[in-house]
Amino acid sequence: MTKEKTSKIKSVIWVVLMDKKKQKITAGRECDQVSAGELRDAVCRKLRITPDGTEAFSIWICSPLLQLQLKPSHYPTALCDLWYDLLAQFAPATELQAKNDLPIIMLMRNVFYPLSQEKLLVQRDPQARYYLTAEAMFNYLTGRYPVEDELAYKLAALQLKMEGKKLNNFPPGSLQNIANQILPWDVVKRKKKQPLYLDKRIRSYLSDLTSTTPGTLDHIYISHLWTQSCYRCAFFQGQTELQKHRKDVAVRVGITPHNVFIWNKVTNKTIAELENKEINTQLIKSDLQKGGTGKKIPFDVWLINFTVVASIKKRSSTAIPIYSKQACMMKTMFDRMKDESHLHADKSTTSIQPAPIVQQRNLNEVDALMRTFDFSNPTLKIGSKEVPVGTRHISKKENLRGLKLNSKGNKLKKTVIKQTVASKFDV
C-alpha cells in the first residue's frame, strides 16, 4: 500500500491488480477517510468495468502472511495502520516476520459473488472477464486450484496462446524449461522424471488452438476452471492430524457455498472434500484445557463433524480438527456460506441461470474475512519492486492428539475435550 499527499485536500492511493499492474486513485480528502466501497467503485470506473461487474469485486488488503477482504464500509488505509495487530491475532507468524510484513491494497474477486452471475457477467463484460481470469490463473498456477494433469496441460497451452506465443517459438523439448511458469508446482513435481511427455502433451494442445479466436481465449480458460468444485474458495491456513504422521500437518482450508476442502500444503493433495449439508462444525477456544492434563490448547480449533458410511448397516461418526489462529474466521465463513447457499444455485457448474436475489439476514460475524496469502511464487512484482510473498509454516509447540485410530485402523475416535463455555460461540 502506498500513500502520497499531493496537497492538503488531495491524497493518492495505489491499488494493485491481479495482472500485477497498479492503479493510481486520487481522492479529494485524506486517505483514511476513503471507504473500501468508494475505492472499489473508483478503480472499476478507471478499468471500464460495468456497474454490474463492480459487484463481482472487492477491495482486499494482502500481504505474505494474511489476506483480508473488506466490507464496503471499511477504511483500507486505516486497517493498514493496524496491520501488526491483525497479524498478531490471525497470522501464524513470528514477531520478526510480522514486523517485516508489508500490506498492499488489491482489487480481487468477491468471495460471496454467485458463480451463476459470474458466468453471465463474463459474456457481456470483457474487462471484468479479463481480471477474473487473471485471478483464476494466479490461483491455479500457485496450486490453490488443484486439477488433473490433462487439464493442466490444456490450461498451459491456453496460457501460451493468450500470451501470443506460437508453436514454432518452442523447439521440441524446450517447453519443459518454462514449466514452472505455465504449470502448478505439484504437476511439475509429479512429472519431473517425464519432461518429454510433459512437453509433448502441451505441444499437442497448443497445436489444436491455431484457429481459436484470440478474444475468446480468456473465456475458454476460466470456463475450464469453473468445472472445478474448488473454484471461488475462500482460503485459510492451519494444521491437522493425519494417520502415520507423528507431527501435525500444515493444511490449506477452502470453503465454498457447497463444500469444504482440506489440502496438504506440502504435497497439495486433497485430504478431505466434504459437502456443507453433510457436516456440522464447532469452535473450541484456546483457553480450554485438553482432557485432564491441565494443558491449554495453544490455538483455537475448528472441529468438523461428519458421518462416514462404510455400508448400509455401518455408520461411524468422526471429526477433523483444524488448529489455527483463523479458526473463528473459518467458522464464520462456513456459517455464512451455508446460510446463503440458496443464493448460489450453481452447484452444477453447467448452469448459467442467475441466482434469485433474496434479502440477506443479519449475521453475527466479525468485521473482516480472512484467508491466507500462501503463494508458491517467491515474490510479487509491484512496479519495479519485488515484494516477498513466501510464507513459512509455524508449528505448534506440542502435538495434540485429538483423534486416534483403533487397532484395525478404520475407525476414528475423538478424545474427550472438556468444554466449559457455551456450545454456540459468538464469533
Helices and strands as residue ranges (DSSP letters): E 3-5, E 11-16, E 22-27, G 31-33, H 36-46, H 51-54, E 57-62, E 67-69, H 76-81, H 83-90, H 95-99, E 104-109, H 115-124, H 126-141, H 149-162, G 167-169, G 175-178, H 179-182, H 185-190, H 195-207, G 214-216, H 217-226, E 234-240, E 249-255, E 259-264, E 270-275, G 276-278, E 280-284, E 300-309, E 315-324, H 327-339, G 341-343, E 369-371, E 379-382, E 385-388, E 403-405, E 412-414
